[in-house]
Amino acid sequence: GYNDVNAFKNDITKVREVYIILDHIRSLLVTINDGALPGNVGGGNNLRNVIRKLFNLIEEHKEWHNFF
């Protein structure tokens, strides 16, 4: 068990962020498979923003670079 609440919160936050990254990847794969491409207009802009958010999350956790 956890005796330190902050350590528990830290571990939960890491797991939460991994789930966010995996969900972003899943969304990208589904939309690209349906024929959408990242771009500067319309839905393509949304895909580009999702990719940017994904890379920003990975960059925040440099220790994950070996994993991704």
C-alpha positions as CSV (number, residue, x, y, z in Angstrom):
1,G,0.0,0.0,0.0
2,Y,0.8,3.7,-0.2
3,N,1.9,5.6,2.9
4,D,2.5,8.8,1.0
5,V,-0.5,10.5,-0.6
6,N,1.7,12.5,-3.0
7,A,3.5,9.4,-4.3
8,F,0.1,7.8,-5.0
9,K,-1.2,11.0,-6.8
10,N,2.0,11.1,-8.8
11,D,1.6,7.4,-9.9
12,I,-2.1,8.0,-10.8
13,T,-1.2,11.1,-12.9
14,K,1.4,9.1,-14.9
15,V,-1.1,6.3,-15.6
16,R,-3.7,8.9,-16.6
17,E,-1.4,10.6,-19.0
18,V,-0.5,7.2,-20.6
19,Y,-4.2,6.6,-21.2
20,I,-4.6,10.1,-22.7
21,I,-1.7,9.4,-25.1
22,L,-3.1,6.0,-26.1
23,D,-6.6,7.5,-26.6
24,H,-5.1,10.2,-28.8
25,I,-3.3,7.6,-30.9
26,R,-6.4,5.5,-31.2
27,S,-8.4,8.6,-32.4
28,L,-5.7,9.4,-35.0
29,L,-5.6,5.9,-36.3
30,V,-9.4,5.7,-36.7
31,T,-9.7,9.1,-38.5
32,I,-6.7,8.5,-40.7
33,N,-8.0,5.1,-41.6
34,D,-11.3,6.8,-42.6
35,G,-9.4,9.0,-45.0
36,A,-8.8,12.2,-43.0
37,L,-5.4,13.8,-43.1
38,P,-3.9,16.4,-40.8
39,G,-3.9,19.8,-42.4
40,N,-4.6,23.5,-42.0
41,V,-8.3,23.6,-42.6
42,G,-11.5,21.9,-41.2
43,G,-11.1,18.6,-39.5
44,G,-7.5,18.3,-40.6
45,N,-6.7,21.1,-38.3
46,N,-8.3,19.1,-35.4
47,L,-6.1,16.2,-36.2
48,R,-3.0,18.4,-36.3
49,N,-3.9,19.8,-32.9
50,V,-4.3,16.2,-31.5
51,I,-0.9,15.3,-32.9
52,R,0.6,18.5,-31.4
53,K,-0.9,17.6,-28.0
54,L,0.3,14.1,-28.2
55,F,3.9,15.2,-28.8
56,N,3.7,17.8,-26.1
57,L,2.7,15.2,-23.6
58,I,5.5,12.9,-24.6
59,E,8.0,15.9,-24.5
60,E,6.9,16.7,-21.0
61,H,8.1,13.3,-19.9
62,K,11.5,12.9,-21.4
63,E,12.0,9.7,-19.5
64,W,9.3,8.2,-21.8
65,H,11.4,8.7,-25.0
66,N,12.8,5.1,-24.8
67,F,9.2,3.8,-24.5
68,F,7.6,5.7,-27.4
